[in-house]
Amino acid sequence: VDSRDVFADQWTVSEKIESIVLLLKSKPALNFSELFGETTSRVEVVVTFLALLELIRLKQIIATQHEPFSEISIAEAPLFSANSSPSSPDSTSGELTDPIIPMHLTATTPT
């Protein structure tokens, strides 16, 4: 391969969204690292990550991490009933009834 050859990337966020959804149809959950096991370039990693973020934003999947630095698990989001929304106040207590627990991220700077 000549160093001047240019290869076109073949991935779109939409295609990666479909790929993630299909993976989750075949198994109930997968590890975050599994999404990147067969990636072949940085661009594919970025597109896959963008697809993951979009699915989380759309509340189609959830990402959970049980301990700091442990593996992140990806699963389909639970379906909500027609009478409730994920962030609607509970009529009896007035509290939000969001079943998705946010992950806590900690940034550290080198000393």
mmCIF file of the C-alpha atoms, coordinates in Angstrom:
data_MODEL
# 
_entry.id   MODEL 
# 
loop_
_atom_site.group_PDB 
_atom_site.id 
_atom_site.type_symbol 
_atom_site.label_atom_id 
_atom_site.label_alt_id 
_atom_site.label_comp_id 
_atom_site.label_asym_id 
_atom_site.label_entity_id 
_atom_site.label_seq_id 
_atom_site.pdbx_PDB_ins_code 
_atom_site.Cartn_x 
_atom_site.Cartn_y 
_atom_site.Cartn_z 
_atom_site.occupancy 
_atom_site.B_iso_or_equiv 
_atom_site.pdbx_formal_charge 
_atom_site.auth_seq_id 
_atom_site.auth_comp_id 
_atom_site.auth_asym_id 
_atom_site.auth_atom_id 
_atom_site.pdbx_PDB_model_num 
ATOM 1   C CA . VAL A 1 1   ? 0.000   0.000   0.000  1.00 0.00 ? 1   VAL A CA 1 
ATOM 2   C CA . ASP A 1 2   ? 1.377   3.352   -1.026 1.00 0.00 ? 2   ASP A CA 1 
ATOM 3   C CA . SER A 1 3   ? 1.450   5.891   1.830  1.00 0.00 ? 3   SER A CA 1 
ATOM 4   C CA . ARG A 1 4   ? -0.408  8.357   -0.413 1.00 0.00 ? 4   ARG A CA 1 
ATOM 5   C CA . ASP A 1 5   ? -3.450  6.082   -0.798 1.00 0.00 ? 5   ASP A CA 1 
ATOM 6   C CA . VAL A 1 6   ? -6.618  7.429   0.782  1.00 0.00 ? 6   VAL A CA 1 
ATOM 7   C CA . PHE A 1 7   ? -9.345  5.130   2.057  1.00 0.00 ? 7   PHE A CA 1 
ATOM 8   C CA . ALA A 1 8   ? -12.912 6.340   2.380  1.00 0.00 ? 8   ALA A CA 1 
ATOM 9   C CA . ASP A 1 9   ? -14.606 5.569   5.694  1.00 0.00 ? 9   ASP A CA 1 
ATOM 10  C CA . GLN A 1 10  ? -17.817 3.651   5.259  1.00 0.00 ? 10  GLN A CA 1 
ATOM 11  C CA . TRP A 1 11  ? -19.703 4.339   8.489  1.00 0.00 ? 11  TRP A CA 1 
ATOM 12  C CA . THR A 1 12  ? -22.526 6.653   9.393  1.00 0.00 ? 12  THR A CA 1 
ATOM 13  C CA . VAL A 1 13  ? -24.061 7.316   12.795 1.00 0.00 ? 13  VAL A CA 1 
ATOM 14  C CA . SER A 1 14  ? -27.384 5.952   11.493 1.00 0.00 ? 14  SER A CA 1 
ATOM 15  C CA . GLU A 1 15  ? -25.757 2.678   10.430 1.00 0.00 ? 15  GLU A CA 1 
ATOM 16  C CA . LYS A 1 16  ? -24.017 2.325   13.783 1.00 0.00 ? 16  LYS A CA 1 
ATOM 17  C CA . ILE A 1 17  ? -27.313 3.018   15.597 1.00 0.00 ? 17  ILE A CA 1 
ATOM 18  C CA . GLU A 1 18  ? -28.910 0.175   13.637 1.00 0.00 ? 18  GLU A CA 1 
ATOM 19  C CA . SER A 1 19  ? -25.949 -2.062  14.420 1.00 0.00 ? 19  SER A CA 1 
ATOM 20  C CA . ILE A 1 20  ? -26.168 -1.385  18.175 1.00 0.00 ? 20  ILE A CA 1 
ATOM 21  C CA . VAL A 1 21  ? -29.944 -1.942  18.190 1.00 0.00 ? 21  VAL A CA 1 
ATOM 22  C CA . LEU A 1 22  ? -29.507 -5.263  16.350 1.00 0.00 ? 22  LEU A CA 1 
ATOM 23  C CA . LEU A 1 23  ? -26.822 -6.359  18.814 1.00 0.00 ? 23  LEU A CA 1 
ATOM 24  C CA . LEU A 1 24  ? -29.157 -5.627  21.711 1.00 0.00 ? 24  LEU A CA 1 
ATOM 25  C CA . LYS A 1 25  ? -31.972 -7.591  20.048 1.00 0.00 ? 25  LYS A CA 1 
ATOM 26  C CA . SER A 1 26  ? -29.731 -10.671 20.009 1.00 0.00 ? 26  SER A CA 1 
ATOM 27  C CA . LYS A 1 27  ? -28.637 -10.378 23.671 1.00 0.00 ? 27  LYS A CA 1 
ATOM 28  C CA . PRO A 1 28  ? -30.109 -8.533  26.656 1.00 0.00 ? 28  PRO A CA 1 
ATOM 29  C CA . ALA A 1 29  ? -26.960 -6.537  27.467 1.00 0.00 ? 29  ALA A CA 1 
ATOM 30  C CA . LEU A 1 30  ? -23.439 -6.023  26.240 1.00 0.00 ? 30  LEU A CA 1 
ATOM 31  C CA . ASN A 1 31  ? -20.296 -4.479  27.583 1.00 0.00 ? 31  ASN A CA 1 
ATOM 32  C CA . PHE A 1 32  ? -19.181 -1.073  26.363 1.00 0.00 ? 32  PHE A CA 1 
ATOM 33  C CA . SER A 1 33  ? -15.897 -2.581  25.160 1.00 0.00 ? 33  SER A CA 1 
ATOM 34  C CA . GLU A 1 34  ? -17.787 -5.053  22.931 1.00 0.00 ? 34  GLU A CA 1 
ATOM 35  C CA . LEU A 1 35  ? -18.968 -2.156  20.775 1.00 0.00 ? 35  LEU A CA 1 
ATOM 36  C CA . PHE A 1 36  ? -15.389 -1.384  19.804 1.00 0.00 ? 36  PHE A CA 1 
ATOM 37  C CA . GLY A 1 37  ? -13.913 -4.881  19.490 1.00 0.00 ? 37  GLY A CA 1 
ATOM 38  C CA . GLU A 1 38  ? -14.085 -4.978  15.705 1.00 0.00 ? 38  GLU A CA 1 
ATOM 39  C CA . THR A 1 39  ? -13.519 -1.310  14.890 1.00 0.00 ? 39  THR A CA 1 
ATOM 40  C CA . THR A 1 40  ? -10.845 -0.689  12.301 1.00 0.00 ? 40  THR A CA 1 
ATOM 41  C CA . SER A 1 41  ? -10.167 3.037   12.606 1.00 0.00 ? 41  SER A CA 1 
ATOM 42  C CA . ARG A 1 42  ? -10.451 6.037   14.908 1.00 0.00 ? 42  ARG A CA 1 
ATOM 43  C CA . VAL A 1 43  ? -13.258 7.394   12.761 1.00 0.00 ? 43  VAL A CA 1 
ATOM 44  C CA . GLU A 1 44  ? -15.251 4.200   13.278 1.00 0.00 ? 44  GLU A CA 1 
ATOM 45  C CA . VAL A 1 45  ? -14.708 4.443   17.051 1.00 0.00 ? 45  VAL A CA 1 
ATOM 46  C CA . VAL A 1 46  ? -15.948 8.058   17.044 1.00 0.00 ? 46  VAL A CA 1 
ATOM 47  C CA . VAL A 1 47  ? -18.991 7.224   14.888 1.00 0.00 ? 47  VAL A CA 1 
ATOM 48  C CA . THR A 1 48  ? -19.841 4.259   17.143 1.00 0.00 ? 48  THR A CA 1 
ATOM 49  C CA . PHE A 1 49  ? -19.547 6.437   20.250 1.00 0.00 ? 49  PHE A CA 1 
ATOM 50  C CA . LEU A 1 50  ? -21.763 9.135   18.688 1.00 0.00 ? 50  LEU A CA 1 
ATOM 51  C CA . ALA A 1 51  ? -24.366 6.474   17.867 1.00 0.00 ? 51  ALA A CA 1 
ATOM 52  C CA . LEU A 1 52  ? -24.247 5.256   21.463 1.00 0.00 ? 52  LEU A CA 1 
ATOM 53  C CA . LEU A 1 53  ? -24.711 8.793   22.804 1.00 0.00 ? 53  LEU A CA 1 
ATOM 54  C CA . GLU A 1 54  ? -27.641 9.392   20.454 1.00 0.00 ? 54  GLU A CA 1 
ATOM 55  C CA . LEU A 1 55  ? -29.385 6.194   21.578 1.00 0.00 ? 55  LEU A CA 1 
ATOM 56  C CA . ILE A 1 56  ? -28.912 7.225   25.211 1.00 0.00 ? 56  ILE A CA 1 
ATOM 57  C CA . ARG A 1 57  ? -30.245 10.719  24.464 1.00 0.00 ? 57  ARG A CA 1 
ATOM 58  C CA . LEU A 1 58  ? -33.308 9.182   22.791 1.00 0.00 ? 58  LEU A CA 1 
ATOM 59  C CA . LYS A 1 59  ? -33.778 6.940   25.868 1.00 0.00 ? 59  LYS A CA 1 
ATOM 60  C CA . GLN A 1 60  ? -33.650 3.812   23.730 1.00 0.00 ? 60  GLN A CA 1 
ATOM 61  C CA . ILE A 1 61  ? -30.732 2.348   25.680 1.00 0.00 ? 61  ILE A CA 1 
ATOM 62  C CA . ILE A 1 62  ? -29.259 2.751   29.136 1.00 0.00 ? 62  ILE A CA 1 
ATOM 63  C CA . ALA A 1 63  ? -25.663 2.603   30.256 1.00 0.00 ? 63  ALA A CA 1 
ATOM 64  C CA . THR A 1 64  ? -24.872 1.474   33.785 1.00 0.00 ? 64  THR A CA 1 
ATOM 65  C CA . GLN A 1 65  ? -21.645 1.185   35.721 1.00 0.00 ? 65  GLN A CA 1 
ATOM 66  C CA . HIS A 1 66  ? -21.820 -0.477  39.136 1.00 0.00 ? 66  HIS A CA 1 
ATOM 67  C CA . GLU A 1 67  ? -18.466 0.719   40.482 1.00 0.00 ? 67  GLU A CA 1 
ATOM 68  C CA . PRO A 1 68  ? -15.964 3.395   39.446 1.00 0.00 ? 68  PRO A CA 1 
ATOM 69  C CA . PHE A 1 69  ? -13.652 2.116   36.706 1.00 0.00 ? 69  PHE A CA 1 
ATOM 70  C CA . SER A 1 70  ? -15.706 -1.057  36.208 1.00 0.00 ? 70  SER A CA 1 
ATOM 71  C CA . GLU A 1 71  ? -17.072 -2.155  32.834 1.00 0.00 ? 71  GLU A CA 1 
ATOM 72  C CA . ILE A 1 72  ? -20.021 -0.149  31.496 1.00 0.00 ? 72  ILE A CA 1 
ATOM 73  C CA . SER A 1 73  ? -23.042 -2.267  30.583 1.00 0.00 ? 73  SER A CA 1 
ATOM 74  C CA . ILE A 1 74  ? -25.322 -1.276  27.691 1.00 0.00 ? 74  ILE A CA 1 
ATOM 75  C CA . ALA A 1 75  ? -28.943 -2.499  27.566 1.00 0.00 ? 75  ALA A CA 1 
ATOM 76  C CA . GLU A 1 76  ? -32.255 -1.594  25.988 1.00 0.00 ? 76  GLU A CA 1 
ATOM 77  C CA . ALA A 1 77  ? -34.132 0.972   28.042 1.00 0.00 ? 77  ALA A CA 1 
ATOM 78  C CA . PRO A 1 78  ? -37.196 -0.331  29.846 1.00 0.00 ? 78  PRO A CA 1 
ATOM 79  C CA . LEU A 1 79  ? -40.479 0.548   28.175 1.00 0.00 ? 79  LEU A CA 1 
ATOM 80  C CA . PHE A 1 80  ? -42.578 3.107   29.974 1.00 0.00 ? 80  PHE A CA 1 
ATOM 81  C CA . SER A 1 81  ? -46.337 2.825   30.361 1.00 0.00 ? 81  SER A CA 1 
ATOM 82  C CA . ALA A 1 82  ? -48.559 5.170   28.352 1.00 0.00 ? 82  ALA A CA 1 
ATOM 83  C CA . ASN A 1 83  ? -49.700 6.904   31.571 1.00 0.00 ? 83  ASN A CA 1 
ATOM 84  C CA . SER A 1 84  ? -46.258 7.929   32.764 1.00 0.00 ? 84  SER A CA 1 
ATOM 85  C CA . SER A 1 85  ? -43.200 9.577   31.369 1.00 0.00 ? 85  SER A CA 1 
ATOM 86  C CA . PRO A 1 86  ? -39.667 8.975   32.637 1.00 0.00 ? 86  PRO A CA 1 
ATOM 87  C CA . SER A 1 87  ? -39.367 12.385  34.262 1.00 0.00 ? 87  SER A CA 1 
ATOM 88  C CA . SER A 1 88  ? -42.939 13.145  35.293 1.00 0.00 ? 88  SER A CA 1 
ATOM 89  C CA . PRO A 1 89  ? -43.683 13.925  38.930 1.00 0.00 ? 89  PRO A CA 1 
ATOM 90  C CA . ASP A 1 90  ? -45.224 11.103  40.928 1.00 0.00 ? 90  ASP A CA 1 
ATOM 91  C CA . SER A 1 91  ? -48.793 12.128  41.728 1.00 0.00 ? 91  SER A CA 1 
ATOM 92  C CA . THR A 1 92  ? -48.573 10.959  45.355 1.00 0.00 ? 92  THR A CA 1 
ATOM 93  C CA . SER A 1 93  ? -45.162 12.219  46.442 1.00 0.00 ? 93  SER A CA 1 
ATOM 94  C CA . GLY A 1 94  ? -44.370 14.997  43.964 1.00 0.00 ? 94  GLY A CA 1 
ATOM 95  C CA . GLU A 1 95  ? -40.951 13.420  43.340 1.00 0.00 ? 95  GLU A CA 1 
ATOM 96  C CA . LEU A 1 96  ? -39.501 12.645  39.950 1.00 0.00 ? 96  LEU A CA 1 
ATOM 97  C CA . THR A 1 97  ? -39.886 8.995   38.985 1.00 0.00 ? 97  THR A CA 1 
ATOM 98  C CA . ASP A 1 98  ? -36.965 8.591   36.609 1.00 0.00 ? 98  ASP A CA 1 
ATOM 99  C CA . PRO A 1 99  ? -35.800 4.945   36.687 1.00 0.00 ? 99  PRO A CA 1 
ATOM 100 C CA . ILE A 1 100 ? -32.489 5.722   34.986 1.00 0.00 ? 100 ILE A CA 1 
ATOM 101 C CA . ILE A 1 101 ? -29.689 6.300   37.457 1.00 0.00 ? 101 ILE A CA 1 
ATOM 102 C CA . PRO A 1 102 ? -27.079 8.704   36.093 1.00 0.00 ? 102 PRO A CA 1 
ATOM 103 C CA . MET A 1 103 ? -23.475 7.606   35.987 1.00 0.00 ? 103 MET A CA 1 
ATOM 104 C CA . HIS A 1 104 ? -21.085 9.752   37.981 1.00 0.00 ? 104 HIS A CA 1 
ATOM 105 C CA . LEU A 1 105 ? -17.941 10.671  36.086 1.00 0.00 ? 105 LEU A CA 1 
ATOM 106 C CA . THR A 1 106 ? -14.860 11.991  37.797 1.00 0.00 ? 106 THR A CA 1 
ATOM 107 C CA . ALA A 1 107 ? -12.141 13.830  35.934 1.00 0.00 ? 107 ALA A CA 1 
ATOM 108 C CA . THR A 1 108 ? -8.652  13.851  37.346 1.00 0.00 ? 108 THR A CA 1 
ATOM 109 C CA . THR A 1 109 ? -5.692  15.916  36.303 1.00 0.00 ? 109 THR A CA 1 
ATOM 110 C CA . PRO A 1 110 ? -2.131  14.610  36.376 1.00 0.00 ? 110 PRO A CA 1 
ATOM 111 C CA . THR A 1 111 ? -0.005  16.003  39.178 1.00 0.00 ? 111 THR A CA 1 
# 
